[in-house]
Amino acid sequence: MNRIGEKLHRLRTQHGLTTRELATNLGVAHSYIGHIETGQRSPSAKLILKIARFFEVSIDTLMKDELNLE
């Protein structure tokens, strides 16, 4: 799992959501969420923004480790 995938998985499970529920809220396929969480795909910039807004976190929170800015 990559960092953004790990963070997405953590946020999703902390909020008690399934991949299907999250995907519905974000307007994407549930398989896409699964692929992001397992590191098989990277989310688009548009989806990163949707994720940040949905979970009420900053984009920096999602992306910080992806850019190696600690």
CHARMM-style PDB file with segment names, atoms N, HN, CA, C and O in Angstrom:
ATOM      1  N   MET     1       0.843  -1.178   0.000  1.00  0.00      PROA
ATOM      2  CA  MET     1       0.000   0.000   0.000  1.00  0.00      PROA
ATOM      3  C   MET     1       0.888   1.242   0.000  1.00  0.00      PROA
ATOM      4  O   MET     1       1.888   1.296   0.715  1.00  0.00      PROA
ATOM      5  N   ASN     2       0.522   2.225  -0.794  1.00  0.00      PROA
ATOM      6  HN  ASN     2      -0.290   2.182  -1.375  1.00  0.00      PROA
ATOM      7  CA  ASN     2       1.257   3.483  -0.773  1.00  0.00      PROA
ATOM      8  C   ASN     2       0.693   4.376   0.322  1.00  0.00      PROA
ATOM      9  O   ASN     2      -0.315   4.045   0.947  1.00  0.00      PROA
ATOM     10  N   ARG     3       1.335   5.490   0.547  1.00  0.00      PROA
ATOM     11  HN  ARG     3       2.153   5.759   0.040  1.00  0.00      PROA
ATOM     12  CA  ARG     3       0.915   6.355   1.662  1.00  0.00      PROA
ATOM     13  C   ARG     3      -0.506   6.882   1.512  1.00  0.00      PROA
ATOM     14  O   ARG     3      -1.282   6.850   2.468  1.00  0.00      PROA
ATOM     15  N   ILE     4      -0.854   7.365   0.329  1.00  0.00      PROA
ATOM     16  HN  ILE     4      -0.224   7.391  -0.447  1.00  0.00      PROA
ATOM     17  CA  ILE     4      -2.204   7.902   0.174  1.00  0.00      PROA
ATOM     18  C   ILE     4      -3.226   6.773   0.275  1.00  0.00      PROA
ATOM     19  O   ILE     4      -4.326   6.979   0.786  1.00  0.00      PROA
ATOM     20  N   GLY     5      -2.875   5.595  -0.201  1.00  0.00      PROA
ATOM     21  HN  GLY     5      -1.981   5.428  -0.616  1.00  0.00      PROA
ATOM     22  CA  GLY     5      -3.758   4.445  -0.062  1.00  0.00      PROA
ATOM     23  C   GLY     5      -3.947   4.063   1.395  1.00  0.00      PROA
ATOM     24  O   GLY     5      -5.059   3.751   1.822  1.00  0.00      PROA
ATOM     25  N   GLU     6      -2.872   4.088   2.151  1.00  0.00      PROA
ATOM     26  HN  GLU     6      -1.968   4.341   1.804  1.00  0.00      PROA
ATOM     27  CA  GLU     6      -2.947   3.793   3.581  1.00  0.00      PROA
ATOM     28  C   GLU     6      -3.825   4.813   4.299  1.00  0.00      PROA
ATOM     29  O   GLU     6      -4.657   4.457   5.134  1.00  0.00      PROA
ATOM     30  N   LYS     7      -3.630   6.076   3.964  1.00  0.00      PROA
ATOM     31  HN  LYS     7      -2.954   6.366   3.285  1.00  0.00      PROA
ATOM     32  CA  LYS     7      -4.417   7.138   4.603  1.00  0.00      PROA
ATOM     33  C   LYS     7      -5.888   7.018   4.242  1.00  0.00      PROA
ATOM     34  O   LYS     7      -6.757   7.184   5.097  1.00  0.00      PROA
ATOM     35  N   LEU     8      -6.168   6.729   2.978  1.00  0.00      PROA
ATOM     36  HN  LEU     8      -5.462   6.594   2.283  1.00  0.00      PROA
ATOM     37  CA  LEU     8      -7.558   6.571   2.559  1.00  0.00      PROA
ATOM     38  C   LEU     8      -8.205   5.393   3.283  1.00  0.00      PROA
ATOM     39  O   LEU     8      -9.335   5.500   3.760  1.00  0.00      PROA
ATOM     40  N   HSD     9      -7.503   4.290   3.365  1.00  0.00      PROA
ATOM     41  HN  HSD     9      -6.585   4.203   2.978  1.00  0.00      PROA
ATOM     42  CA  HSD     9      -8.023   3.112   4.071  1.00  0.00      PROA
ATOM     43  C   HSD     9      -8.302   3.450   5.540  1.00  0.00      PROA
ATOM     44  O   HSD     9      -9.350   3.096   6.079  1.00  0.00      PROA
ATOM     45  N   ARG    10      -7.363   4.130   6.169  1.00  0.00      PROA
ATOM     46  HN  ARG    10      -6.512   4.418   5.731  1.00  0.00      PROA
ATOM     47  CA  ARG    10      -7.517   4.494   7.578  1.00  0.00      PROA
ATOM     48  C   ARG    10      -8.720   5.424   7.775  1.00  0.00      PROA
ATOM     49  O   ARG    10      -9.534   5.210   8.673  1.00  0.00      PROA
ATOM     50  N   LEU    11      -8.827   6.443   6.942  1.00  0.00      PROA
ATOM     51  HN  LEU    11      -8.166   6.618   6.212  1.00  0.00      PROA
ATOM     52  CA  LEU    11      -9.951   7.373   7.047  1.00  0.00      PROA
ATOM     53  C   LEU    11     -11.284   6.656   6.822  1.00  0.00      PROA
ATOM     54  O   LEU    11     -12.248   6.866   7.558  1.00  0.00      PROA
ATOM     55  N   ARG    12     -11.318   5.820   5.808  1.00  0.00      PROA
ATOM     56  HN  ARG    12     -10.535   5.650   5.210  1.00  0.00      PROA
ATOM     57  CA  ARG    12     -12.551   5.100   5.487  1.00  0.00      PROA
ATOM     58  C   ARG    12     -12.984   4.202   6.631  1.00  0.00      PROA
ATOM     59  O   ARG    12     -14.154   4.202   7.014  1.00  0.00      PROA
ATOM     60  N   THR    13     -12.055   3.442   7.176  1.00  0.00      PROA
ATOM     61  HN  THR    13     -11.104   3.442   6.865  1.00  0.00      PROA
ATOM     62  CA  THR    13     -12.413   2.518   8.258  1.00  0.00      PROA
ATOM     63  C   THR    13     -12.730   3.261   9.554  1.00  0.00      PROA
ATOM     64  O   THR    13     -13.605   2.837  10.310  1.00  0.00      PROA
ATOM     65  N   GLN    14     -12.038   4.350   9.815  1.00  0.00      PROA
ATOM     66  HN  GLN    14     -11.328   4.694   9.201  1.00  0.00      PROA
ATOM     67  CA  GLN    14     -12.334   5.150  11.008  1.00  0.00      PROA
ATOM     68  C   GLN    14     -13.750   5.713  10.958  1.00  0.00      PROA
ATOM     69  O   GLN    14     -14.384   5.912  11.994  1.00  0.00      PROA
ATOM     70  N   HSD    15     -14.234   5.965   9.762  1.00  0.00      PROA
ATOM     71  HN  HSD    15     -13.718   5.803   8.920  1.00  0.00      PROA
ATOM     72  CA  HSD    15     -15.589   6.495   9.590  1.00  0.00      PROA
ATOM     73  C   HSD    15     -16.618   5.387   9.381  1.00  0.00      PROA
ATOM     74  O   HSD    15     -17.791   5.664   9.130  1.00  0.00      PROA
ATOM     75  N   GLY    16     -16.182   4.138   9.484  1.00  0.00      PROA
ATOM     76  HN  GLY    16     -15.229   3.913   9.688  1.00  0.00      PROA
ATOM     77  CA  GLY    16     -17.086   3.000   9.382  1.00  0.00      PROA
ATOM     78  C   GLY    16     -17.719   2.830   8.007  1.00  0.00      PROA
ATOM     79  O   GLY    16     -18.861   2.385   7.890  1.00  0.00      PROA
ATOM     80  N   LEU    17     -16.972   3.186   6.975  1.00  0.00      PROA
ATOM     81  HN  LEU    17     -16.045   3.547   7.071  1.00  0.00      PROA
ATOM     82  CA  LEU    17     -17.492   3.097   5.617  1.00  0.00      PROA
ATOM     83  C   LEU    17     -16.917   1.902   4.868  1.00  0.00      PROA
ATOM     84  O   LEU    17     -15.760   1.533   5.068  1.00  0.00      PROA
ATOM     85  N   THR    18     -17.724   1.307   4.014  1.00  0.00      PROA
ATOM     86  HN  THR    18     -18.664   1.606   3.852  1.00  0.00      PROA
ATOM     87  CA  THR    18     -17.229   0.278   3.106  1.00  0.00      PROA
ATOM     88  C   THR    18     -16.669   0.986   1.877  1.00  0.00      PROA
ATOM     89  O   THR    18     -16.884   2.183   1.689  1.00  0.00      PROA
ATOM     90  N   THR    19     -15.952   0.240   1.046  1.00  0.00      PROA
ATOM     91  HN  THR    19     -15.777  -0.732   1.199  1.00  0.00      PROA
ATOM     92  CA  THR    19     -15.459   0.849  -0.194  1.00  0.00      PROA
ATOM     93  C   THR    19     -16.624   1.273  -1.075  1.00  0.00      PROA
ATOM     94  O   THR    19     -16.538   2.294  -1.756  1.00  0.00      PROA
ATOM     95  N   ARG    20     -17.702   0.515  -1.075  1.00  0.00      PROA
ATOM     96  HN  ARG    20     -17.772  -0.315  -0.522  1.00  0.00      PROA
ATOM     97  CA  ARG    20     -18.885   0.873  -1.869  1.00  0.00      PROA
ATOM     98  C   ARG    20     -19.513   2.172  -1.371  1.00  0.00      PROA
ATOM     99  O   ARG    20     -19.874   3.034  -2.172  1.00  0.00      PROA
ATOM    100  N   GLU    21     -19.642   2.315  -0.063  1.00  0.00      PROA
ATOM    101  HN  GLU    21     -19.348   1.615   0.588  1.00  0.00      PROA
ATOM    102  CA  GLU    21     -20.235   3.538   0.498  1.00  0.00      PROA
ATOM    103  C   GLU    21     -19.390   4.757   0.167  1.00  0.00      PROA
ATOM    104  O   GLU    21     -19.914   5.793  -0.243  1.00  0.00      PROA
ATOM    105  N   LEU    22     -18.080   4.631   0.347  1.00  0.00      PROA
ATOM    106  HN  LEU    22     -17.655   3.790   0.680  1.00  0.00      PROA
ATOM    107  CA  LEU    22     -17.198   5.751   0.043  1.00  0.00      PROA
ATOM    108  C   LEU    22     -17.242   6.075  -1.442  1.00  0.00      PROA
ATOM    109  O   LEU    22     -17.328   7.242  -1.824  1.00  0.00      PROA
ATOM    110  N   ALA    23     -17.184   5.059  -2.269  1.00  0.00      PROA
ATOM    111  HN  ALA    23     -17.115   4.111  -1.959  1.00  0.00      PROA
ATOM    112  CA  ALA    23     -17.216   5.268  -3.712  1.00  0.00      PROA
ATOM    113  C   ALA    23     -18.489   5.993  -4.139  1.00  0.00      PROA
ATOM    114  O   ALA    23     -18.446   6.890  -4.981  1.00  0.00      PROA
ATOM    115  N   THR    24     -19.607   5.607  -3.561  1.00  0.00      PROA
ATOM    116  HN  THR    24     -19.642   4.878  -2.877  1.00  0.00      PROA
ATOM    117  CA  THR    24     -20.877   6.275  -3.881  1.00  0.00      PROA
ATOM    118  C   THR    24     -20.813   7.745  -3.514  1.00  0.00      PROA
ATOM    119  O   THR    24     -21.245   8.601  -4.287  1.00  0.00      PROA
ATOM    120  N   ASN    25     -20.279   8.040  -2.345  1.00  0.00      PROA
ATOM    121  HN  ASN    25     -19.928   7.345  -1.718  1.00  0.00      PROA
ATOM    122  CA  ASN    25     -20.160   9.433  -1.901  1.00  0.00      PROA
ATOM    123  C   ASN    25     -19.203  10.251  -2.762  1.00  0.00      PROA
ATOM    124  O   ASN    25     -19.379  11.460  -2.916  1.00  0.00      PROA
ATOM    125  N   LEU    26     -18.195   9.594  -3.318  1.00  0.00      PROA
ATOM    126  HN  LEU    26     -18.052   8.612  -3.192  1.00  0.00      PROA
ATOM    127  CA  LEU    26     -17.200  10.300  -4.118  1.00  0.00      PROA
ATOM    128  C   LEU    26     -17.506  10.266  -5.612  1.00  0.00      PROA
ATOM    129  O   LEU    26     -16.871  10.968  -6.398  1.00  0.00      PROA
ATOM    130  N   GLY    27     -18.482   9.446  -5.997  1.00  0.00      PROA
ATOM    131  HN  GLY    27     -18.999   8.876  -5.358  1.00  0.00      PROA
ATOM    132  CA  GLY    27     -18.861   9.370  -7.401  1.00  0.00      PROA
ATOM    133  C   GLY    27     -17.902   8.580  -8.268  1.00  0.00      PROA
ATOM    134  O   GLY    27     -17.706   8.896  -9.442  1.00  0.00      PROA
ATOM    135  N   VAL    28     -17.295   7.534  -7.678  1.00  0.00      PROA
ATOM    136  HN  VAL    28     -17.454   7.277  -6.725  1.00  0.00      PROA
ATOM    137  CA  VAL    28     -16.382   6.669  -8.424  1.00  0.00      PROA
ATOM    138  C   VAL    28     -16.761   5.214  -8.189  1.00  0.00      PROA
ATOM    139  O   VAL    28     -17.601   4.917  -7.340  1.00  0.00      PROA
ATOM    140  N   ALA    29     -16.149   4.315  -8.933  1.00  0.00      PROA
ATOM    141  HN  ALA    29     -15.467   4.557  -9.623  1.00  0.00      PROA
ATOM    142  CA  ALA    29     -16.399   2.887  -8.756  1.00  0.00      PROA
ATOM    143  C   ALA    29     -15.729   2.393  -7.480  1.00  0.00      PROA
ATOM    144  O   ALA    29     -14.650   2.858  -7.115  1.00  0.00      PROA
ATOM    145  N   HSD    30     -16.376   1.449  -6.808  1.00  0.00      PROA
ATOM    146  HN  HSD    30     -17.253   1.071  -7.105  1.00  0.00      PROA
ATOM    147  CA  HSD    30     -15.789   0.928  -5.561  1.00  0.00      PROA
ATOM    148  C   HSD    30     -14.465   0.219  -5.834  1.00  0.00      PROA
ATOM    149  O   HSD    30     -13.581   0.205  -4.978  1.00  0.00      PROA
ATOM    150  N   SER    31     -14.327  -0.363  -7.014  1.00  0.00      PROA
ATOM    151  HN  SER    31     -15.046  -0.351  -7.709  1.00  0.00      PROA
ATOM    152  CA  SER    31     -13.070  -1.040  -7.341  1.00  0.00      PROA
ATOM    153  C   SER    31     -11.917  -0.041  -7.430  1.00  0.00      PROA
ATOM    154  O   SER    31     -10.776  -0.373  -7.112  1.00  0.00      PROA
ATOM    155  N   TYR    32     -12.219   1.177  -7.860  1.00  0.00      PROA
ATOM    156  HN  TYR    32     -13.147   1.447  -8.118  1.00  0.00      PROA
ATOM    157  CA  TYR    32     -11.195   2.223  -7.933  1.00  0.00      PROA
ATOM    158  C   TYR    32     -10.687   2.564  -6.533  1.00  0.00      PROA
ATOM    159  O   TYR    32      -9.485   2.742  -6.335  1.00  0.00      PROA
ATOM    160  N   ILE    33     -11.590   2.654  -5.574  1.00  0.00      PROA
ATOM    161  HN  ILE    33     -12.566   2.509  -5.735  1.00  0.00      PROA
ATOM    162  CA  ILE    33     -11.199   2.909  -4.181  1.00  0.00      PROA
ATOM    163  C   ILE    33     -10.293   1.778  -3.696  1.00  0.00      PROA
ATOM    164  O   ILE    33      -9.253   2.025  -3.085  1.00  0.00      PROA
ATOM    165  N   GLY    34     -10.689   0.550  -3.970  1.00  0.00      PROA
ATOM    166  HN  GLY    34     -11.533   0.349  -4.467  1.00  0.00      PROA
ATOM    167  CA  GLY    34      -9.870  -0.608  -3.581  1.00  0.00      PROA
ATOM    168  C   GLY    34      -8.494  -0.572  -4.214  1.00  0.00      PROA
ATOM    169  O   GLY    34      -7.497  -0.882  -3.562  1.00  0.00      PROA
ATOM    170  N   HSD    35      -8.435  -0.195  -5.481  1.00  0.00      PROA
ATOM    171  HN  HSD    35      -9.245   0.057  -6.011  1.00  0.00      PROA
ATOM    172  CA  HSD    35      -7.147  -0.121  -6.167  1.00  0.00      PROA
ATOM    173  C   HSD    35      -6.257   0.979  -5.597  1.00  0.00      PROA
ATOM    174  O   HSD    35      -5.039   0.816  -5.521  1.00  0.00      PROA
ATOM    175  N   ILE    36      -6.852   2.081  -5.203  1.00  0.00      PROA
ATOM    176  HN  ILE    36      -7.842   2.213  -5.265  1.00  0.00      PROA
ATOM    177  CA  ILE    36      -6.071   3.155  -4.565  1.00  0.00      PROA
ATOM    178  C   ILE    36      -5.528   2.670  -3.231  1.00  0.00      PROA
ATOM    179  O   ILE    36      -4.356   2.875  -2.917  1.00  0.00      PROA
ATOM    180  N   GLU    37      -6.382   2.027  -2.450  1.00  0.00      PROA
ATOM    181  HN  GLU    37      -7.335   1.861  -2.705  1.00  0.00      PROA
ATOM    182  CA  GLU    37      -5.965   1.562  -1.119  1.00  0.00      PROA
ATOM    183  C   GLU    37      -4.851   0.524  -1.198  1.00  0.00      PROA
ATOM    184  O   GLU    37      -4.004   0.462  -0.307  1.00  0.00      PROA
ATOM    185  N   THR    38      -4.841  -0.285  -2.244  1.00  0.00      PROA
ATOM    186  HN  THR    38      -5.529  -0.234  -2.968  1.00  0.00      PROA
ATOM    187  CA  THR    38      -3.807  -1.319  -2.369  1.00  0.00      PROA
ATOM    188  C   THR    38      -2.595  -0.856  -3.167  1.00  0.00      PROA
ATOM    189  O   THR    38      -1.652  -1.620  -3.371  1.00  0.00      PROA
ATOM    190  N   GLY    39      -2.621   0.401  -3.620  1.00  0.00      PROA
ATOM    191  HN  GLY    39      -3.387   1.022  -3.455  1.00  0.00      PROA
ATOM    192  CA  GLY    39      -1.473   0.945  -4.336  1.00  0.00      PROA
ATOM    193  C   GLY    39      -1.429   0.593  -5.808  1.00  0.00      PROA
ATOM    194  O   GLY    39      -0.430   0.870  -6.473  1.00  0.00      PROA
ATOM    195  N   GLN    40      -2.479  -0.007  -6.334  1.00  0.00      PROA
ATOM    196  HN  GLN    40      -3.289  -0.232  -5.793  1.00  0.00      PROA
ATOM    197  CA  GLN    40      -2.509  -0.373  -7.745  1.00  0.00      PROA
ATOM    198  C   GLN    40      -2.811   0.813  -8.648  1.00  0.00      PROA
ATOM    199  O   GLN    40      -2.470   0.800  -9.831  1.00  0.00      PROA
ATOM    200  N   ARG    41      -3.447   1.835  -8.095  1.00  0.00      PROA
ATOM    201  HN  ARG    41      -3.723   1.846  -7.134  1.00  0.00      PROA
ATOM    202  CA  ARG    41      -3.789   3.046  -8.840  1.00  0.00      PROA
ATOM    203  C   ARG    41      -3.491   4.257  -7.968  1.00  0.00      PROA
ATOM    204  O   ARG    41      -3.429   4.160  -6.743  1.00  0.00      PROA
ATOM    205  N   SER    42      -3.310   5.380  -8.613  1.00  0.00      PROA
ATOM    206  HN  SER    42      -3.360   5.459  -9.609  1.00  0.00      PROA
ATOM    207  CA  SER    42      -3.152   6.652  -7.901  1.00  0.00      PROA
ATOM    208  C   SER    42      -4.378   7.502  -8.188  1.00  0.00      PROA
ATOM    209  O   SER    42      -4.864   7.522  -9.319  1.00  0.00      PROA
ATOM    210  N   PRO    43      -4.878   8.193  -7.195  1.00  0.00      PROA
ATOM    211  CA  PRO    43      -6.056   9.035  -7.421  1.00  0.00      PROA
ATOM    212  C   PRO    43      -5.709  10.270  -8.236  1.00  0.00      PROA
ATOM    213  O   PRO    43      -4.590  10.780  -8.170  1.00  0.00      PROA
ATOM    214  N   SER    44      -6.670  10.739  -8.995  1.00  0.00      PROA
ATOM    215  HN  SER    44      -7.579  10.325  -9.049  1.00  0.00      PROA
ATOM    216  CA  SER    44      -6.490  11.984  -9.740  1.00  0.00      PROA
ATOM    217  C   SER    44      -6.493  13.150  -8.759  1.00  0.00      PROA
ATOM    218  O   SER    44      -6.904  13.006  -7.608  1.00  0.00      PROA
ATOM    219  N   ALA    45      -6.037  14.291  -9.223  1.00  0.00      PROA
ATOM    220  HN  ALA    45      -5.703  14.409 -10.158  1.00  0.00      PROA
ATOM    221  CA  ALA    45      -6.059  15.501  -8.386  1.00  0.00      PROA
ATOM    222  C   ALA    45      -7.490  15.843  -7.991  1.00  0.00      PROA
ATOM    223  O   ALA    45      -7.748  16.260  -6.862  1.00  0.00      PROA
ATOM    224  N   LYS    46      -8.413  15.666  -8.922  1.00  0.00      PROA
ATOM    225  HN  LYS    46      -8.204  15.328  -9.840  1.00  0.00      PROA
ATOM    226  CA  LYS    46      -9.825  15.951  -8.649  1.00  0.00      PROA
ATOM    227  C   LYS    46     -10.353  15.044  -7.539  1.00  0.00      PROA
ATOM    228  O   LYS    46     -11.090  15.497  -6.663  1.00  0.00      PROA
ATOM    229  N   LEU    47      -9.979  13.762  -7.576  1.00  0.00      PROA
ATOM    230  HN  LEU    47      -9.381  13.394  -8.287  1.00  0.00      PROA
ATOM    231  CA  LEU    47     -10.443  12.835  -6.544  1.00  0.00      PROA
ATOM    232  C   LEU    47      -9.793  13.136  -5.201  1.00  0.00      PROA
ATOM    233  O   LEU    47     -10.440  13.016  -4.161  1.00  0.00      PROA
ATOM    234  N   ILE    48      -8.538  13.520  -5.209  1.00  0.00      PROA
ATOM    235  HN  ILE    48      -8.012  13.618  -6.054  1.00  0.00      PROA
ATOM    236  CA  ILE    48      -7.867  13.890  -3.956  1.00  0.00      PROA
ATOM    237  C   ILE    48      -8.616  15.046  -3.296  1.00  0.00      PROA
ATOM    238  O   ILE    48      -8.816  15.048  -2.081  1.00  0.00      PROA
ATOM    239  N   LEU    49      -9.021  16.013  -4.085  1.00  0.00      PROA
ATOM    240  HN  LEU    49      -8.859  16.012  -5.072  1.00  0.00      PROA
ATOM    241  CA  LEU    49      -9.787  17.145  -3.560  1.00  0.00      PROA
ATOM    242  C   LEU    49     -11.124  16.673  -2.986  1.00  0.00      PROA
ATOM    243  O   LEU    49     -11.529  17.125  -1.915  1.00  0.00      PROA
ATOM    244  N   LYS    50     -11.810  15.772  -3.683  1.00  0.00      PROA
ATOM    245  HN  LYS    50     -11.482  15.405  -4.553  1.00  0.00      PROA
ATOM    246  CA  LYS    50     -13.083  15.235  -3.193  1.00  0.00      PROA
ATOM    247  C   LYS    50     -12.893  14.477  -1.875  1.00  0.00      PROA
ATOM    248  O   LYS    50     -13.701  14.606  -0.955  1.00  0.00      PROA
ATOM    249  N   ILE    51     -11.822  13.689  -1.794  1.00  0.00      PROA
ATOM    250  HN  ILE    51     -11.166  13.585  -2.541  1.00  0.00      PROA
ATOM    251  CA  ILE    51     -11.539  12.921  -0.578  1.00  0.00      PROA
ATOM    252  C   ILE    51     -11.289  13.871   0.584  1.00  0.00      PROA
ATOM    253  O   ILE    51     -11.830  13.687   1.674  1.00  0.00      PROA
ATOM    254  N   ALA    52     -10.468  14.883   0.346  1.00  0.00      PROA
ATOM    255  HN  ALA    52     -10.028  15.032  -0.539  1.00  0.00      PROA
ATOM    256  CA  ALA    52     -10.155  15.862   1.398  1.00  0.00      PROA
ATOM    257  C   ALA    52     -11.419  16.552   1.890  1.00  0.00      PROA
ATOM    258  O   ALA    52     -11.622  16.699   3.096  1.00  0.00      PROA
ATOM    259  N   ARG    53     -12.259  16.970   0.972  1.00  0.00      PROA
ATOM    260  HN  ARG    53     -12.094  16.850  -0.007  1.00  0.00      PROA
ATOM    261  CA  ARG    53     -13.504  17.632   1.360  1.00  0.00      PROA
ATOM    262  C   ARG    53     -14.435  16.683   2.100  1.00  0.00      PROA
ATOM    263  O   ARG    53     -15.030  17.055   3.111  1.00  0.00      PROA
ATOM    264  N   PHE    54     -14.561  15.462   1.600  1.00  0.00      PROA
ATOM    265  HN  PHE    54     -14.077  15.160   0.779  1.00  0.00      PROA
ATOM    266  CA  PHE    54     -15.468  14.501   2.221  1.00  0.00      PROA
ATOM    267  C   PHE    54     -15.080  14.210   3.662  1.00  0.00      PROA
ATOM    268  O   PHE    54     -15.934  14.187   4.548  1.00  0.00      PROA
ATOM    269  N   PHE    55     -13.793  13.988   3.895  1.00  0.00      PROA
ATOM    270  HN  PHE    55     -13.099  14.007   3.175  1.00  0.00      PROA
ATOM    271  CA  PHE    55     -13.326  13.649   5.244  1.00  0.00      PROA
ATOM    272  C   PHE    55     -12.946  14.885   6.062  1.00  0.00      PROA
ATOM    273  O   PHE    55     -12.542  14.765   7.219  1.00  0.00      PROA
ATOM    274  N   GLU    56     -13.073  16.062   5.466  1.00  0.00      PROA
ATOM    275  HN  GLU    56     -13.400  16.159   4.527  1.00  0.00      PROA
ATOM    276  CA  GLU    56     -12.746  17.318   6.139  1.00  0.00      PROA
ATOM    277  C   GLU    56     -11.311  17.340   6.656  1.00  0.00      PROA
ATOM    278  O   GLU    56     -11.044  17.670   7.812  1.00  0.00      PROA
ATOM    279  N   VAL    57     -10.394  16.974   5.752  1.00  0.00      PROA
ATOM    280  HN  VAL    57     -10.610  16.706   4.813  1.00  0.00      PROA
ATOM    281  CA  VAL    57      -8.963  17.048   6.039  1.00  0.00      PROA
ATOM    282  C   VAL    57      -8.318  17.882   4.944  1.00  0.00      PROA
ATOM    283  O   VAL    57      -8.900  18.078   3.877  1.00  0.00      PROA
ATOM    284  N   SER    58      -7.127  18.364   5.210  1.00  0.00      PROA
ATOM    285  HN  SER    58      -6.655  18.204   6.077  1.00  0.00      PROA
ATOM    286  CA  SER    58      -6.440  19.161   4.192  1.00  0.00      PROA
ATOM    287  C   SER    58      -5.826  18.248   3.131  1.00  0.00      PROA
ATOM    288  O   SER    58      -5.542  17.075   3.375  1.00  0.00      PROA
ATOM    289  N   ILE    59      -5.636  18.816   1.974  1.00  0.00      PROA
ATOM    290  HN  ILE    59      -5.867  19.768   1.776  1.00  0.00      PROA
ATOM    291  CA  ILE    59      -4.955  18.070   0.917  1.00  0.00      PROA
ATOM    292  C   ILE    59      -3.544  17.732   1.369  1.00  0.00      PROA
ATOM    293  O   ILE    59      -3.032  16.657   1.058  1.00  0.00      PROA
ATOM    294  N   ASP    60      -2.914  18.641   2.099  1.00  0.00      PROA
ATOM    295  HN  ASP    60      -3.330  19.515   2.351  1.00  0.00      PROA
ATOM    296  CA  ASP    60      -1.574  18.379   2.632  1.00  0.00      PROA
ATOM    297  C   ASP    60      -1.560  17.135   3.503  1.00  0.00      PROA
ATOM    298  O   ASP    60      -0.610  16.354   3.459  1.00  0.00      PROA
ATOM    299  N   THR    61      -2.607  16.945   4.294  1.00  0.00      PROA
ATOM    300  HN  THR    61      -3.379  17.579   4.330  1.00  0.00      PROA
ATOM    301  CA  THR    61      -2.687  15.767   5.148  1.00  0.00      PROA
ATOM    302  C   THR    61      -2.667  14.491   4.307  1.00  0.00      PROA
ATOM    303  O   THR    61      -2.032  13.504   4.676  1.00  0.00      PROA
ATOM    304  N   LEU    62      -3.354  14.521   3.198  1.00  0.00      PROA
ATOM    305  HN  LEU    62      -3.871  15.323   2.898  1.00  0.00      PROA
ATOM    306  CA  LEU    62      -3.383  13.340   2.328  1.00  0.00      PROA
ATOM    307  C   LEU    62      -2.090  13.159   1.563  1.00  0.00      PROA
ATOM    308  O   LEU    62      -1.642  12.030   1.363  1.00  0.00      PROA
ATOM    309  N   MET    63      -1.481  14.254   1.132  1.00  0.00      PROA
ATOM    310  HN  MET    63      -1.845  15.172   1.295  1.00  0.00      PROA
ATOM    311  CA  MET    63      -0.360  14.189   0.222  1.00  0.00      PROA
ATOM    312  C   MET    63       1.031  14.315   0.863  1.00  0.00      PROA
ATOM    313  O   MET    63       2.032  14.000   0.220  1.00  0.00      PROA
ATOM    314  N   LYS    64       1.100  14.753   2.073  1.00  0.00      PROA
ATOM    315  HN  LYS    64       0.286  15.009   2.595  1.00  0.00      PROA
ATOM    316  CA  LYS    64       2.376  15.082   2.708  1.00  0.00      PROA
ATOM    317  C   LYS    64       3.441  14.007   2.512  1.00  0.00      PROA
ATOM    318  O   LYS    64       4.527  14.314   2.020  1.00  0.00      PROA
ATOM    319  N   ASP    65       3.170  12.784   2.874  1.00  0.00      PROA
ATOM    320  HN  ASP    65       2.288  12.535   3.274  1.00  0.00      PROA
ATOM    321  CA  ASP    65       4.160  11.723   2.757  1.00  0.00      PROA
ATOM    322  C   ASP    65       4.407  11.317   1.309  1.00  0.00      PROA
ATOM    323  O   ASP    65       5.488  10.834   0.973  1.00  0.00      PROA
ATOM    324  N   GLU    66       3.399  11.513   0.446  1.00  0.00      PROA
ATOM    325  HN  GLU    66       2.521  11.905   0.719  1.00  0.00      PROA
ATOM    326  CA  GLU    66       3.581  11.210  -0.965  1.00  0.00      PROA
ATOM    327  C   GLU    66       4.693  12.078  -1.567  1.00  0.00      PROA
ATOM    328  O   GLU    66       5.420  11.645  -2.462  1.00  0.00      PROA
ATOM    329  N   LEU    67       4.808  13.309  -1.059  1.00  0.00      PROA
ATOM    330  HN  LEU    67       4.217  13.660  -0.333  1.00  0.00      PROA
ATOM    331  CA  LEU    67       5.804  14.233  -1.569  1.00  0.00      PROA
ATOM    332  C   LEU    67       7.080  14.219  -0.725  1.00  0.00      PROA
ATOM    333  O   LEU    67       8.008  14.986  -0.982  1.00  0.00      PROA
ATOM    334  N   ASN    68       7.120  13.361   0.264  1.00  0.00      PROA
ATOM    335  HN  ASN    68       6.366  12.738   0.474  1.00  0.00      PROA
ATOM    336  CA  ASN    68       8.241  13.274   1.194  1.00  0.00      PROA
ATOM    337  C   ASN    68       8.544  14.605   1.863  1.00  0.00      PROA
ATOM    338  O   ASN    68       9.705  14.994   1.992  1.00  0.00      PROA
ATOM    339  N   LEU    69       7.502  15.298   2.287  1.00  0.00      PROA
ATOM    340  HN  LEU    69       6.559  14.982   2.183  1.00  0.00      PROA
ATOM    341  CA  LEU    69       7.651  16.567   2.982  1.00  0.00      PROA
ATOM    342  C   LEU    69       7.262  16.383   4.440  1.00  0.00      PROA
ATOM    343  O   LEU    69       6.111  16.628   4.801  1.00  0.00      PROA
ATOM    344  N   GLU    70       8.155  15.975   5.250  1.00  0.00      PROA
ATOM    345  HN  GLU    70       9.090  15.776   4.957  1.00  0.00      PROA
ATOM    346  CA  GLU    70       7.815  15.715   6.650  1.00  0.00      PROA
ATOM    347  C   GLU    70       8.217  16.822   7.561  1.00  0.00      PROA
ATOM    348  OT1 GLU    70       7.994  16.740   8.768  1.00  0.00      PROA
TER     349      GLU     70
END
